[in-house]
Structure formats: structure tokens, C-alpha cells
Amino acid sequence: MKVLVTGSDGFVGKNLLVKLAENSIDFVCFSKRHAVDDLVSLLTDIDFVFHLAGVNRPQDPNDFDKQNRELTARLCEAIQKTGRAIPVVFTSSIQAAYDNAYGISKKFAEEALIQLNKAIQSPIYLYRLPNVFGKWAKPNYNSVVATFCHNIAQNLPIRIDDPSKIVPLIYIDDLLESFMSMLSNLQFGVSRPVVKPEYSISVGMLASQIKAFHDSRSALMTEEVGIGLTRALYATYLSSLRPEQFAYVVPAYEDSRGRFVEMLKTKDSGQFSFFTANPGITRGGHYHHTKSEKFLVLQGLARFGFRNILTNETFELSVDGLSPKIVETIPGWTHDITNIGENELIVMLWASEAFDRARPDTITNKV
């Protein structure tokens, strides 16, 4: 299969080209560097067209006609000249339902493609998209998400006219999954695919969420970035960082025993940290009522000592960093860790709750 992508230099286009390459699909690009007359020759041996080219915020309003209406009409003419019913995916907009210059131009483009289907039976897929966001989106152009991510990441002000306004959103990866399904599940006629999931969030909540991503580096408290809209927003925020922002410093607490460094805290799933211990040093010597911890020796040889605070039952085990093993602390048992090796001991630590200085649930061995 060979695919033509118009608007290949745009936000959606860049992501689509990567997706096509990942799936070993040949493609040809049509971008601003090409003349409209190039379309006929570019369509040679093309099996599918993704028509992504267009403008939504031109400096000259006449560009709506030139880029959205005229280009689509010329594309339809070029496809007809091939004599083949080449399928076309078109990224329209929910604005096509409204009486504004952008929406009118998109509606005209839709109608041109519908006529193409009537003329030569090219399968047509009309995507009426809301705000699409994700990596490589252009701030102050593609979506409010891109603008907020860029400005907040670079400590620039953002403008919010109505914080309660609800914004419908589609993540770029979900759009691409829908695109790819069109390639393998060819339909006839005119289809209007709906991308799922479609998210919605208020402008105020959107700004607050992205600001929380920004603040998490200093607070060490991560957002719930593993699923849903927050996952997609976090990826988009990170893609707004400049290379010199890829790394950041976290506090390190050091004394004669070694170092302790907190890495990451979560709101409901504990925190991650690591510590070191010099040869012969013992760390710990306390117990918890509810909190639990998981230790992973990354380097060195450690002896873990446990004692039941009611029965005085004791238990010891040695762990070598060369043989990965998780050692878990148990509520009601004191625990300590001694470096019994000759080199620095390095241990990764997960605690089931983020440390709260007001309620630490960490009691020095007094029982």
C-alpha cells in the first residue's frame, strides 16, 4: 500500500508519518513546498489519501478559501483524473456546523469530497474533529492544550477569559489509531468516523492540571498520569520542554551514614526514594503501624533484621545486589538494614504512603 499525506508538515501530519513508518507503509508527502498542480503526478500509484492540509488561524482570511476550499477541490479533480476510486480521509472540524469563515470553508471541502464519491465512488471518511492535542502541536495555533503546555513549561503567562468554558478534546494517538483502522477496514460511500475517547474539561481545570505537572518537579508529587486524559495531557506537557529542561535536581540528605534521596511521591500510592550506607553502617531501627515498604538492593550486600514488637521473635536475611530480591517490611515488626559488604550499599525504597511529617507512622525501636 502507498499513501499520500497532504499537510504532512502539520501537527497531525508529522504524527501520521511516524505511524505509517512504524507500520512499514509507504507514503508520499504533499506540503506547502509543493504546487497544487503537483497533485496529479503525486497520486501515481497511490492507494489511499489522508487529506490533512488546511488552515484554522490564517493571518489573511482569504487563506480559508485558498487552503481549505480550493485545495480540496483541486485534490478531487486530481483524483478524478486518475480514473481510480482512491479512498480519502479528510480532517474536517466541528466548526463545519457553524456559520463562520473557518467552518464554512471546511463544510465546502466536505461537500467537494461527497461529490467525488458520487462521481467515481471514492470512499470518503469525514472526521469532524474537536481540539486535537499531543506531541508536536503548535502553541497559539493547534489547540489551547498546546498553548497552555508551552507557556506554563516556559514560565510564560496564560490567558483565561472564561475558566468554566468546556473544551472537547481528542488525543493524537487515539486519532491515529482510528486512521490506521481505515486502512485495514475499507468502507464504501461516505463515512463519518467518531474518535473515541473524546474528553472534555473546563479551561480552568485544564490550566490547573498543567500547572500541577509543572509544580511536580519541586513538590515531587506526581499527578495520576497512568490513564485517561491526565496521561495524555502529561505526555503533551513533557513534549513542550526544551532539551535543557529534561533533567532537574532533587534534594539529597547526607550524613556520616550515607545519603537519602526522595525521587517521586504519589497522592495515593506512596513514594519512591533511595539511600546509601557506608560499610558497617546500620540504618532503620524503627517500626510502622500501617505503612509498609519494599526494599531493593541495587548494589552491595545487606543484612535485614526484623523483630516482632509483641513477641520479640526475630528474623534475619542477607541480600546481594547481584541477585535482585524485594524485601518487604511488615507492620508491627521493627526493621533495620546493615551494610555487611566492603563497598557502598545502594538501596531503592518504595513506601506505601508519602511521608507526612505531622503523622510519620515511623516509631523508633522503643518496645
C-alpha positions as CSV (number, residue, x, y, z in Angstrom):
1,M,0.0,0.0,0.0
2,K,1.1,3.5,-0.8
3,V,-0.4,6.6,0.9
4,L,-0.5,10.3,0.0
5,V,-0.5,12.7,3.0
6,T,-1.4,16.3,2.4
7,G,-0.4,18.7,5.2
8,S,2.5,16.4,6.0
9,D,4.3,19.3,7.8
10,G,1.5,19.9,10.2
11,F,0.9,18.6,13.7
12,V,-1.3,15.7,12.7
13,G,0.7,15.1,9.6
14,K,4.0,14.7,11.4
15,N,2.5,12.2,13.8
16,L,0.8,10.3,11.0
17,L,4.1,9.9,9.0
18,V,5.7,8.4,12.1
19,K,2.8,6.0,12.5
20,L,2.9,5.0,8.8
21,A,6.6,4.3,9.0
22,E,6.2,2.2,12.2
23,N,3.7,0.1,10.2
24,S,6.0,-0.2,7.1
25,I,3.5,1.7,4.9
26,D,5.0,3.7,2.0
27,F,3.9,7.3,1.8
28,V,4.3,10.4,-0.3
29,C,4.1,13.9,1.1
30,F,2.3,17.0,-0.1
31,S,3.2,20.1,1.8
32,K,3.5,23.9,1.4
33,R,6.6,23.3,-0.7
34,H,4.5,21.8,-3.4
35,A,2.3,23.4,-6.0
36,V,-1.3,22.3,-6.4
37,D,-0.5,21.2,-9.9
38,D,1.8,18.5,-8.4
39,L,-1.2,16.6,-7.1
40,V,-1.8,14.7,-10.3
41,S,1.7,13.3,-10.5
42,L,1.9,12.6,-6.8
43,L,-1.2,10.5,-7.0
44,T,0.5,8.0,-9.3
45,D,0.3,4.5,-7.7
46,I,-1.4,6.0,-4.6
47,D,-3.9,3.7,-2.8
48,F,-5.1,6.0,-0.1
49,V,-5.2,9.7,0.7
50,F,-5.0,11.4,4.1
51,H,-6.1,14.9,3.4
52,L,-4.9,16.9,6.4
53,A,-3.8,20.1,4.8
54,G,-5.7,23.3,5.8
55,V,-5.5,26.4,8.0
56,N,-7.6,27.4,11.0
57,R,-6.0,30.7,12.1
58,P,-4.6,32.4,9.0
59,Q,-3.3,35.9,9.1
60,D,-5.2,36.5,5.9
61,P,-8.9,35.3,6.0
62,N,-8.7,34.7,2.2
63,D,-6.5,31.7,3.1
64,F,-9.5,29.9,4.3
65,D,-10.7,29.7,0.6
66,K,-7.2,29.0,-0.8
67,Q,-6.1,26.4,1.7
68,N,-9.4,24.7,2.8
69,R,-11.8,25.1,-0.2
70,E,-9.6,25.4,-3.3
71,L,-7.0,22.8,-2.3
72,T,-9.7,20.2,-1.6
73,A,-11.5,21.0,-4.9
74,R,-8.2,20.6,-6.8
75,L,-7.4,17.3,-4.9
76,C,-10.8,15.9,-6.0
77,E,-10.1,16.9,-9.6
78,A,-6.7,15.2,-9.5
79,I,-8.2,12.0,-8.1
80,Q,-10.8,12.0,-10.8
81,K,-8.1,12.3,-13.5
82,T,-6.5,9.1,-12.2
83,G,-9.7,7.2,-13.1
84,R,-9.4,5.3,-9.8
85,A,-11.7,5.4,-6.8
86,I,-9.0,6.3,-4.3
87,P,-10.2,6.5,-0.7
88,V,-9.8,9.8,1.1
89,V,-9.7,10.6,4.8
90,F,-10.4,14.3,5.5
91,T,-9.8,16.1,8.8
92,S,-12.7,18.5,8.9
93,S,-13.8,20.3,12.1
94,I,-16.8,20.6,14.4
95,Q,-16.8,24.2,13.2
96,A,-18.2,22.9,9.9
97,A,-21.6,23.0,11.7
98,Y,-21.2,26.8,12.4
99,D,-21.6,29.9,10.3
100,N,-18.0,31.3,10.5
101,A,-15.3,31.6,7.8
102,Y,-13.4,28.6,9.0
103,G,-16.4,26.4,9.4
104,I,-17.8,27.4,6.0
105,S,-14.6,26.5,4.3
106,K,-14.5,23.1,6.0
107,K,-18.1,22.5,5.0
108,F,-17.3,23.3,1.4
109,A,-14.4,20.9,1.4
110,E,-16.7,18.2,2.8
111,E,-19.2,18.8,0.0
112,A,-16.5,18.6,-2.6
113,L,-15.4,15.2,-1.3
114,I,-19.0,14.0,-1.2
115,Q,-19.4,14.9,-4.8
116,L,-16.2,13.0,-5.5
117,N,-17.8,9.9,-4.0
118,K,-20.9,10.4,-6.2
119,A,-18.8,10.8,-9.3
120,I,-16.3,7.9,-9.0
121,Q,-17.3,6.1,-5.8
122,S,-14.1,7.0,-3.9
123,P,-14.7,6.0,-0.2
124,I,-14.8,9.2,1.8
125,Y,-14.1,9.5,5.6
126,L,-15.1,12.8,7.1
127,Y,-13.7,13.4,10.5
128,R,-15.3,16.4,12.2
129,L,-12.7,16.9,14.9
130,P,-12.7,19.0,18.1
131,N,-9.5,20.2,19.6
132,V,-6.7,17.6,18.8
133,F,-3.7,17.7,21.1
134,G,-0.5,15.8,21.6
135,K,3.2,16.0,20.9
136,W,4.4,18.5,18.3
137,A,1.2,20.6,18.5
138,K,1.9,24.2,17.8
139,P,1.1,26.7,20.6
140,N,-1.2,29.6,19.8
141,Y,-2.4,27.6,16.7
142,N,-3.4,24.0,17.1
143,S,-5.2,23.9,20.4
144,V,-5.5,25.5,23.8
145,V,-3.7,22.5,25.3
146,A,-0.6,23.2,23.2
147,T,-0.6,26.9,24.2
148,F,-1.0,26.2,27.9
149,C,1.6,23.5,27.9
150,H,4.1,25.6,26.1
151,N,3.6,28.8,28.2
152,I,3.4,27.0,31.6
153,A,6.5,24.9,30.8
154,Q,8.4,28.1,29.9
155,N,7.1,30.1,32.8
156,L,5.1,32.4,30.5
157,P,1.6,33.8,31.4
158,I,-1.6,32.2,30.1
159,R,-4.8,33.9,29.3
160,I,-8.2,32.6,30.5
161,D,-11.3,34.5,29.5
162,D,-13.8,32.0,30.8
163,P,-12.5,29.3,33.2
164,S,-15.8,27.5,33.2
165,K,-15.9,27.0,29.4
166,I,-15.8,23.3,28.5
167,V,-13.3,22.2,25.8
168,P,-13.8,19.0,23.9
169,L,-10.5,17.2,23.3
170,I,-9.2,14.3,21.2
171,Y,-5.7,12.9,21.8
172,I,-3.5,12.5,18.7
173,D,-2.7,8.8,19.4
174,D,-6.4,7.9,19.5
175,L,-6.9,9.8,16.2
176,L,-4.1,7.9,14.6
177,E,-5.5,4.6,15.8
178,S,-8.7,5.5,14.0
179,F,-6.8,6.5,10.9
180,M,-5.0,3.2,10.8
181,S,-8.2,1.2,11.2
182,M,-9.5,2.9,8.0
183,L,-6.6,1.4,6.1
184,S,-7.4,-2.1,7.0
185,N,-11.2,-1.9,7.1
186,L,-12.1,-0.2,3.8
187,Q,-15.7,1.0,3.7
188,F,-17.7,2.3,0.8
189,G,-19.7,5.5,0.5
190,V,-19.3,8.5,2.8
191,S,-18.5,7.7,6.4
192,R,-18.3,10.0,9.4
193,P,-16.0,8.2,11.9
194,V,-16.1,9.2,15.5
195,V,-12.9,9.1,17.5
196,K,-13.1,7.6,21.0
197,P,-12.4,8.5,23.7
198,E,-13.4,12.2,23.4
199,Y,-12.5,14.1,26.6
200,S,-14.0,17.3,28.0
201,I,-12.6,19.6,30.6
202,S,-13.1,23.2,31.6
203,V,-10.4,25.7,30.7
204,G,-9.8,26.5,34.3
205,M,-9.3,22.8,35.2
206,L,-7.1,22.3,32.2
207,A,-4.8,25.2,33.3
208,S,-4.7,23.8,36.9
209,Q,-3.8,20.3,35.7
210,I,-0.9,21.5,33.5
211,K,0.3,23.8,36.3
212,A,0.3,20.8,38.6
213,F,2.6,19.0,36.1
214,H,4.9,22.0,36.2
215,D,5.0,22.1,40.0
216,S,5.5,18.4,40.5
217,R,9.2,18.7,40.0
218,S,9.6,20.9,43.1
219,A,6.9,19.2,45.2
220,L,8.0,15.7,43.9
221,M,4.3,14.9,44.0
222,T,3.2,13.3,40.7
223,E,-0.3,13.5,39.2
224,E,-2.2,10.4,38.3
225,V,-0.5,10.2,34.9
226,G,-1.1,6.5,34.1
227,I,-4.6,6.6,32.5
228,G,-7.1,8.7,30.6
229,L,-6.9,12.4,29.9
230,T,-4.3,13.1,32.6
231,R,-2.0,10.6,30.9
232,A,-2.4,12.3,27.5
233,L,-2.0,15.8,28.9
234,Y,1.1,14.9,30.8
235,A,2.8,13.5,27.6
236,T,1.8,16.7,25.8
237,Y,3.2,18.8,28.6
238,L,6.5,16.9,28.6
239,S,6.8,17.4,24.8
240,S,6.8,21.1,25.4
241,L,10.0,21.0,27.4
242,R,13.3,22.2,25.8
243,P,16.2,19.8,26.0
244,E,17.9,21.8,28.7
245,Q,14.7,21.2,30.8
246,F,14.8,17.4,30.5
247,A,16.6,17.0,33.9
248,Y,16.0,18.5,37.3
249,V,17.6,18.3,40.7
250,V,16.0,16.7,43.7
251,P,17.1,17.2,47.4
252,A,19.7,14.9,48.9
253,Y,20.1,14.4,52.6
254,E,23.6,13.3,53.6
255,D,25.3,12.5,56.9
256,S,28.1,10.1,58.1
257,R,25.9,7.1,57.4
258,G,25.3,7.9,53.7
259,R,22.7,9.6,51.6
260,F,18.9,9.6,51.4
261,V,17.2,10.9,48.3
262,E,13.4,11.2,47.6
263,M,12.6,10.7,43.9
264,L,8.8,10.7,43.5
265,K,5.7,10.9,45.6
266,T,2.1,9.9,44.6
267,K,-1.2,11.0,46.1
268,D,-2.4,7.5,46.9
269,S,0.3,5.0,46.1
270,G,3.2,6.0,48.2
271,Q,6.6,7.3,47.2
272,F,9.9,6.2,45.8
273,S,13.4,7.0,47.1
274,F,16.8,5.5,47.5
275,F,19.5,5.6,50.2
276,T,23.1,4.6,50.6
277,A,25.0,3.2,53.6
278,N,28.7,3.0,54.1
279,P,30.4,-0.3,55.1
280,G,29.4,-1.4,58.7
281,I,26.6,1.2,58.9
282,T,23.1,0.2,60.1
283,R,20.0,2.2,59.0
284,G,16.4,2.0,60.2
285,G,15.7,0.5,63.6
286,H,12.0,1.5,63.7
287,Y,8.6,0.1,63.1
288,H,5.3,1.2,61.5
289,H,1.7,0.6,62.4
290,T,0.3,0.8,58.9
291,K,2.9,1.9,56.5
292,S,4.8,-0.8,54.6
293,E,8.0,-0.5,52.5
294,K,9.7,-2.5,49.7
295,F,13.5,-2.5,49.6
296,L,15.5,-3.5,46.5
297,V,19.3,-3.7,46.9
298,L,20.9,-2.2,43.8
299,Q,24.5,-2.5,44.9
300,G,26.3,-4.2,47.8
301,L,25.5,-6.7,50.4
302,A,22.8,-6.0,53.0
303,R,21.6,-7.8,56.2
304,F,18.0,-7.1,57.0
305,G,17.0,-7.6,60.7
306,F,13.4,-7.9,61.9
307,R,11.8,-8.1,65.4
308,N,8.1,-8.6,66.3
309,I,7.4,-5.8,68.9
310,L,4.9,-8.1,70.8
311,T,6.6,-11.5,70.8
312,N,10.3,-10.4,70.3
313,E,10.5,-13.0,67.6
314,T,13.5,-12.1,65.3
315,F,14.4,-12.8,61.7
316,E,17.4,-12.0,59.6
317,L,18.2,-12.4,55.9
318,S,21.1,-11.2,53.7
319,V,20.5,-9.9,50.2
320,D,23.1,-9.3,47.5
321,G,22.5,-6.7,44.8
322,L,23.7,-9.2,42.2
323,S,20.5,-11.3,42.9
324,P,17.5,-8.9,42.8
325,K,15.1,-9.6,45.6
326,I,12.4,-7.5,47.2
327,V,12.4,-7.3,51.0
328,E,9.1,-6.1,52.4
329,T,8.6,-4.6,55.9
330,I,5.6,-5.7,58.0
331,P,3.6,-3.5,60.3
332,G,4.4,-4.3,63.9
333,W,7.9,-5.5,63.2
334,T,11.0,-3.4,63.7
335,H,13.4,-3.4,60.8
336,D,17.0,-2.3,60.1
337,I,19.4,-2.7,57.3
338,T,23.2,-3.1,57.8
339,N,25.9,-2.8,55.1
340,I,27.8,-6.1,55.6
341,G,29.8,-5.7,52.4
342,E,33.1,-3.8,51.7
343,N,31.6,-1.3,49.3
344,E,28.8,1.4,49.4
345,L,25.4,-0.1,49.8
346,I,22.7,1.4,47.5
347,V,19.0,0.5,48.2
348,M,15.9,1.6,46.3
349,L,12.9,2.1,48.5
350,W,9.1,2.2,47.9
351,A,6.9,3.3,50.8
352,S,3.1,2.7,50.7
353,E,2.4,6.3,51.6
354,A,4.1,9.6,51.0
355,F,5.9,10.8,54.1
356,D,3.8,13.1,56.3
357,R,5.9,14.9,58.9
358,A,2.8,15.6,61.0
359,R,1.9,11.8,61.0
360,P,5.0,10.0,60.0
361,D,4.0,6.5,61.3
362,T,7.6,5.8,62.0
363,I,8.4,4.9,65.6
364,T,11.9,4.4,66.8
365,N,12.5,1.0,68.4
366,K,11.2,1.6,71.9
367,V,9.1,-1.5,72.6
